[in-house]
Amino acid sequence: MLAELPSAGVEETDAAVERARAAYPAWRAVTPGDRAMLLHRLADRLDEQLEQLAVLEARNCGKPIADARAEMGMVRDTFRYYAGAPERLLGDTIPVAGGVDMTFREPLGVVGLITPWNFPLTIAAWKMAPALAAGNTLVLKPAELTPLTALEFERIALEAGIPAGVVNVVSGPGRVCGQRLVEHPDVAKVAFTGSTEVGRGIAEAAASTIKRVTLELGGKSANLVFADADLDAAAAAAPIAVFGNAGQDCCARSRILVERPALDSFMAGLERAVTAVRVGDPLDERTEMGPLISAGQRESVGSYVGDGAPVAIRGHAPAGPGFWFPPTVLAPVSNADRAARDEIFGPVACVIPFEDEADAVRIANDTIYGLSGSIWTRDGARALRVARALETGVISINSNTSVRVSTPFGGFKQSGIGRELGPHALESYSELKNVFYAVEGV
């Protein structure tokens, strides 16, 4: 056993909201320069403790240590990026008759942040950093399976000089603590990352108090491979786009759409890449994929294999203790199949052939989701045509990367509402205020 923690309930959640509410006036009043200095200091402390955080995260949720280090580096970089924001939250002056019109970005107050178990501290940082930069205080409710790095972050924030009550972590079940944050009248906004099903419930509950919401939800992203692409590069990159974090990633490009003339060549390259994925001990430096988060998740993922679509490629996984599941490719798959419709959230990819550009766009858009995706082609005009045609929030061309601190991240359709990261995230943690100053006699 790694750790045993008390489970918070409604009383503890209310106490955390009260601490955040009490700390809000003073935190809001901190000058932009001083708030920026504190966030830079916090980024420094995160950098100093990066290795300890990475090991804790790897043990916390079973991700490879190399991935955990990269994620903790992104946590640091996220706070470093938003440390520059307090002094750049600019308004406008608008020419009007009879005076001067000005706009201001004002903080919301107390924000509730509900985060998932697949990237525990990384996704929490995406929410905490812009919230704090904009002058809000917060209550973070991490997933009950993976709360350890969030609790450690609270300690580091205090050590860095963030005032007590500004950052509050409540570790408990989502149906209790998370639900209370959504319903609490003193919480001005809720930002949630998780399943589309839970997101729907949060949106409904938040409506009772007209609470602001940001929802980053599920995905079933398409990886479009055209016949003119660099097929070796596309095939080599495809596995990590699905099997990274054991497929427990809403950005996973788990529908691999391949133009029919290129199918055989692509599948040969894909098999070489999939069978080479190293699955094993998360703390082994050579490991590329760890176990699934729980026995229940392994059972859920397994239900999609052998459920109609043939297994074309199966990688390797340890036989010993752990929630292991081998990297698996189903092919050929119809986009109507259950494995192609549902977010499996595990290391299972579906290969779907397509006939031409129009067919590729049609298949890619035939889903309730629209989070991320990739386009592989040497034709620049086609790349831009298809990118514009896809109903998807984050698209990469000849690449499978989705996330950068300085660029917006979020989805279309039932993949969510709002954007995280980049300058756009600040908009969702502030309100726009308009002020008219009369300079002529009334």
C-alpha positions in Angstrom: 0.0 0.0 0.0 1.4 3.4 -1.0 -0.8 5.6 1.3 -4.0 5.7 3.3 -6.0 8.9 3.6 -9.1 10.0 5.4 -12.0 10.5 3.0 -13.5 14.0 3.1 -17.2 14.7 3.0 -19.6 17.6 2.7 -18.4 19.2 6.0 -14.8 19.2 4.9 -15.7 20.6 1.5 -17.7 23.4 3.0 -14.8 24.2 5.3 -12.4 24.4 2.3 -14.8 26.7 0.5 -15.0 28.9 3.6 -11.2 29.1 3.8 -11.0 30.1 0.1 -13.8 32.7 0.5 -12.1 34.2 3.6 -8.7 34.4 1.7 -10.2 35.9 -1.5 -10.3 39.6 -0.7 -6.6 39.7 0.4 -5.5 37.6 -2.6 -7.5 39.7 -5.0 -5.8 42.8 -3.6 -2.3 41.5 -4.1 -0.7 43.8 -6.7 -0.2 42.2 -10.1 3.6 42.4 -9.7 3.6 40.7 -6.3 1.2 38.0 -7.5 3.5 37.3 -10.5 6.5 37.1 -8.1 4.7 34.6 -5.9 3.8 32.4 -8.9 7.4 32.5 -10.2 8.5 31.5 -6.7 6.0 28.6 -6.8 7.4 27.5 -10.2 10.9 27.6 -8.7 9.8 25.3 -5.8 8.1 22.9 -8.2 11.4 22.7 -10.2 13.4 22.0 -7.1 11.1 19.1 -6.2 10.4 17.9 -9.7 12.0 14.4 -9.2 10.2 13.7 -5.9 6.9 14.7 -7.5 7.6 12.6 -10.6 8.3 9.5 -8.5 5.2 10.1 -6.4 3.1 10.5 -9.6 4.5 7.4 -11.1 3.8 5.4 -8.0 0.4 7.2 -7.6 -1.0 6.1 -10.9 1.4 3.7 -12.6 2.7 5.9 -15.3 6.3 5.4 -16.6 8.8 7.5 -14.8 10.0 9.3 -18.0 6.4 10.4 -18.6 6.0 11.5 -15.0 9.1 13.6 -15.2 7.8 15.3 -18.4 4.4 15.9 -16.8 6.0 17.5 -13.7 8.1 19.7 -16.0 4.8 20.8 -17.7 3.4 21.6 -14.2 6.3 23.8 -13.5 6.1 25.4 -17.0 2.4 26.1 -16.6 2.9 28.1 -13.5 5.9 29.8 -15.1 3.8 30.8 -18.1 0.9 32.2 -16.0 3.2 34.0 -13.7 3.5 36.4 -16.5 -0.3 36.9 -16.7 -1.2 39.1 -13.8 0.6 42.1 -15.3 -0.9 41.4 -18.7 -4.6 41.1 -17.9 -5.3 44.1 -20.0 -8.5 46.0 -20.7 -9.6 48.3 -23.5 -10.5 51.9 -23.8 -13.4 52.4 -26.2 -14.2 55.6 -28.0 -17.8 56.7 -27.0 -19.6 60.0 -26.9 -19.6 62.0 -23.7 -16.8 60.3 -21.9 -14.3 57.4 -21.7 -15.3 53.8 -21.7 -13.0 51.2 -20.1 -13.0 47.4 -19.7 -11.5 45.5 -16.8 -10.8 41.8 -16.2 -12.1 40.9 -12.7 -11.6 37.7 -10.8 -14.6 35.5 -10.2 -14.0 34.6 -6.5 -13.8 31.0 -5.3 -13.4 28.4 -8.0 -13.9 24.7 -7.7 -11.6 22.4 -9.7 -12.4 18.8 -10.2 -9.6 16.8 -11.8 -9.1 13.2 -13.1 -6.8 10.3 -12.2 -5.1 10.0 -15.6 -2.9 13.1 -15.4 -3.4 14.1 -11.8 -1.2 17.1 -11.1 -0.7 18.1 -14.8 -4.4 18.8 -15.4 -4.8 20.3 -11.9 -2.0 22.8 -12.9 -3.8 23.7 -16.1 -6.7 25.0 -13.9 -4.9 26.2 -10.8 -2.3 28.4 -12.6 -4.7 30.7 -14.6 -7.2 30.7 -11.7 -4.6 32.1 -9.3 -3.1 34.4 -11.9 -6.5 36.0 -12.4 -6.9 36.6 -8.7 -9.2 33.8 -7.7 -8.9 31.4 -4.7 -9.6 27.7 -5.2 -10.7 24.4 -3.9 -9.2 21.4 -5.7 -10.9 18.1 -5.6 -8.5 15.5 -7.1 -9.7 12.0 -8.1 -10.0 9.8 -5.1 -7.7 7.2 -6.8 -4.8 9.7 -7.2 -4.8 12.5 -4.6 -1.2 12.4 -3.5 0.5 14.9 -5.7 -2.3 17.4 -5.2 -1.9 17.2 -1.5 1.9 17.6 -1.9 1.3 20.6 -4.2 -0.7 22.3 -1.4 2.3 22.0 0.9 4.7 23.3 -1.8 2.4 26.3 -2.5 2.4 27.3 1.2 6.2 26.8 1.3 6.5 29.1 -1.7 4.6 31.9 0.1 1.1 31.5 -1.4 -1.1 32.7 1.5 -3.0 30.1 3.5 -6.6 29.6 2.2 -5.7 30.5 -1.4 -5.1 26.9 -2.4 -7.2 24.2 -0.7 -7.2 20.5 -1.5 -10.1 18.2 -0.5 -9.6 14.5 -1.0 -12.8 12.5 -1.2 -15.3 10.9 -3.6 -16.6 13.0 -6.5 -20.2 12.1 -5.8 -19.8 13.8 -2.4 -17.1 16.5 -2.5 -17.3 17.2 -6.2 -21.1 17.4 -6.1 -20.9 19.8 -3.2 -18.5 22.1 -5.0 -20.9 22.2 -8.0 -23.9 23.0 -5.7 -22.2 25.3 -3.3 -23.6 28.9 -3.6 -20.2 30.5 -2.7 -18.4 28.7 -5.6 -18.5 31.0 -8.6 -17.1 28.6 -11.2 -16.4 24.9 -11.6 -13.8 23.5 -14.0 -14.0 19.8 -14.6 -12.0 17.2 -16.5 -13.5 13.8 -16.9 -16.1 11.7 -18.7 -18.8 13.2 -20.9 -21.4 11.5 -18.8 -20.3 13.1 -15.6 -19.8 16.4 -17.4 -23.5 16.4 -18.4 -24.5 16.1 -14.8 -22.2 18.9 -13.7 -23.6 21.2 -16.3 -27.1 20.4 -15.2 -26.3 21.0 -11.5 -24.3 24.2 -12.1 -27.3 25.7 -13.9 -29.2 26.0 -10.6 -26.9 28.8 -9.5 -25.9 30.0 -13.1 -22.4 28.8 -12.1 -19.7 29.3 -14.8 -18.3 26.0 -16.1 -15.4 24.8 -18.1 -15.7 21.2 -19.1 -12.9 19.1 -20.7 -14.6 15.8 -21.5 -14.2 12.6 -23.5 -12.7 12.0 -26.9 -12.5 9.5 -29.7 -10.0 11.2 -31.8 -9.1 10.3 -35.4 -5.6 9.9 -36.8 -6.0 10.3 -40.6 -3.3 8.8 -42.7 -3.4 9.6 -46.4 -1.7 7.4 -49.0 0.8 10.2 -49.9 2.0 10.5 -46.3 5.3 9.4 -44.9 3.9 6.1 -43.9 6.9 4.9 -41.9 6.7 8.1 -39.8 3.0 7.8 -39.4 3.1 4.2 -38.4 6.0 4.8 -35.9 4.2 7.7 -34.3 0.7 6.0 -34.1 1.3 3.7 -31.1 2.3 6.3 -28.6 -0.6 8.5 -29.7 -2.9 5.7 -28.5 -0.9 3.7 -25.9 0.7 6.6 -24.1 -0.5 6.6 -20.4 -1.8 3.1 -21.2 -4.4 4.7 -23.5 -6.0 6.5 -20.5 -6.0 9.8 -22.3 -8.9 11.7 -23.7 -6.6 12.9 -26.5 -5.8 9.3 -27.5 -6.0 9.0 -31.3 -7.7 5.6 -31.0 -9.4 5.7 -34.4 -6.7 5.3 -37.0 -8.2 6.1 -40.4 -6.0 4.9 -43.3 -6.5 5.5 -47.0 -7.2 2.1 -48.6 -4.2 2.0 -51.1 -1.8 2.6 -48.1 -3.4 0.1 -45.7 -1.1 -2.9 -46.1 2.1 -0.9 -46.0 0.8 1.1 -43.0 -0.3 -2.0 -41.1 3.2 -3.6 -41.6 4.9 -0.6 -40.1 2.3 -0.4 -37.3 2.9 -4.0 -36.3 6.6 -3.4 -35.9 5.9 -0.3 -33.8 3.2 -1.8 -31.6 5.2 -5.0 -30.8 8.2 -2.9 -29.8 6.3 -0.9 -27.1 7.9 -1.7 -23.8 5.3 -2.5 -21.1 6.5 -2.9 -17.5 7.5 -1.4 -14.2 6.7 2.3 -14.1 9.9 3.1 -12.3 12.1 1.3 -14.9 13.7 3.9 -17.1 13.1 1.8 -20.2 9.3 1.4 -19.7 7.1 3.1 -22.3 3.7 1.9 -21.0 2.6 1.0 -17.5 -0.5 -0.8 -16.1 -4.1 0.4 -16.1 -5.3 2.3 -13.1 -7.5 -0.4 -11.6 -9.0 -3.9 -12.0 -12.3 -2.3 -13.0 -10.6 -0.3 -15.8 -8.9 -3.5 -17.1 -12.2 -5.3 -17.2 -13.9 -2.5 -19.0 -11.1 -2.2 -21.6 -11.1 -6.0 -22.1 -14.8 -6.0 -22.9 -14.0 -4.3 -26.3 -11.6 -7.0 -27.4 -13.2 -9.9 -29.1 -16.5 -8.0 -29.3 -16.8 -8.3 -33.1 -13.8 -6.6 -34.5 -10.8 -8.9 -35.1 -7.5 -8.5 -33.3 -4.9 -7.7 -35.9 -1.9 -6.8 -33.6 -1.3 -7.6 -30.0 1.8 -6.3 -28.1 3.4 -7.6 -25.0 2.5 -7.1 -21.3 3.9 -8.7 -18.1 2.2 -11.7 -16.6 2.8 -10.8 -12.9 0.8 -8.7 -10.5 -0.6 -5.5 -11.8 -3.5 -4.3 -14.0 -1.7 -5.1 -17.2 -3.2 -5.0 -20.7 -1.2 -5.5 -23.9 -1.2 -2.8 -26.6 -3.9 -4.0 -29.0 -5.0 -3.1 -32.6 -8.4 -4.1 -33.9 -8.6 -4.1 -37.7 -10.4 -3.7 -40.0 -13.1 -1.9 -38.0 -16.3 -0.1 -39.1 -16.9 3.3 -37.6 -20.3 1.9 -36.5 -18.7 -0.7 -34.3 -18.9 -0.3 -30.5 -15.1 -0.2 -30.3 -15.0 2.7 -32.7 -17.9 4.6 -31.0 -17.0 4.4 -27.3 -14.1 6.0 -25.5 -12.4 2.8 -24.4 -9.8 4.7 -22.2 -7.2 1.9 -22.6 -4.5 0.7 -25.0 -6.9 -0.4 -27.8 -6.8 1.2 -31.3 -9.2 0.7 -34.2 -8.0 0.8 -37.8 -10.7 2.1 -40.2 -10.0 2.2 -44.0 -11.3 5.1 -46.0 -11.6 5.7 -49.8 -10.8 9.4 -50.3 -10.6 12.8 -48.6 -14.4 13.3 -48.4 -14.8 9.8 -46.9 -12.1 10.5 -44.4 -13.7 13.7 -43.2 -17.1 12.1 -43.0 -15.8 9.2 -40.9 -13.7 11.4 -38.6 -16.7 13.7 -37.9 -19.1 10.8 -37.3 -18.9 10.8 -33.5 -20.3 12.8 -30.6 -16.8 13.8 -29.7 -14.4 16.4 -31.1 -11.3 16.8 -28.9 -8.1 16.1 -30.8 -6.7 14.5 -33.9 -4.0 14.2 -36.5 -3.6 14.5 -40.3 -0.7 12.8 -42.1 -0.1 13.9 -45.7 2.5 15.6 -47.8 -0.1 17.7 -49.6 -0.2 21.1 -47.8 -3.4 22.2 -49.4 -5.1 19.0 -48.4 -3.8 19.3 -44.8 -5.4 22.7 -44.4 -8.6 21.7 -46.1 -9.1 18.7 -43.9 -8.0 20.6 -40.7 -10.7 23.2 -41.4 -13.3 20.5 -42.1 -12.7 18.4 -39.0 -15.1 19.2 -36.1 -12.2 19.0 -33.6 -10.7 21.4 -31.2 -7.0 20.5 -31.4 -5.4 19.2 -34.6 -1.8 18.2 -35.5 -0.5 17.9 -39.0 2.2 15.2 -39.5 2.5 15.0 -35.7 0.5 13.5 -32.8 1.1 16.1 -30.1 -2.0 17.9 -28.7 -0.9 20.0 -25.8 1.3 23.0 -25.3 1.2 25.4 -22.4 1.0 28.5 -24.6 -1.8 27.3 -26.9 -5.5 26.7 -26.3 -6.8 23.2 -25.5 -10.4 22.0 -25.6 -13.0 20.3 -27.7 -16.0 20.6 -30.0 -19.4 18.9 -29.5 -19.6 16.7 -26.5 -15.9 16.9 -25.8 -16.5 20.0 -23.7 -17.0 23.7 -23.2 -14.3 26.3 -23.0 -10.6 26.3 -23.4 -7.6 25.6 -21.1 -4.0 26.7 -21.5 -2.7 29.6 -23.5 -4.0 33.1 -22.9 -7.5 32.0 -23.6 -7.8 30.2 -20.3 -7.6 33.5 -18.4 -10.9 34.5 -20.0 -12.7 31.7 -18.3 -11.4 32.6 -14.9 -12.4 36.2 -15.0 -15.4 38.4 -15.8 -15.3 41.3 -18.2 -16.4 44.6 -16.6 -17.3 47.7 -18.5 -17.0 51.2 -17.0 -18.2 54.4 -18.5 -16.6 57.6 -17.1 -18.6 60.8 -18.1 -16.4 63.8 -18.9 -19.1 66.2 -20.1 -21.8 67.9 -18.1 -25.0 65.9 -17.6 
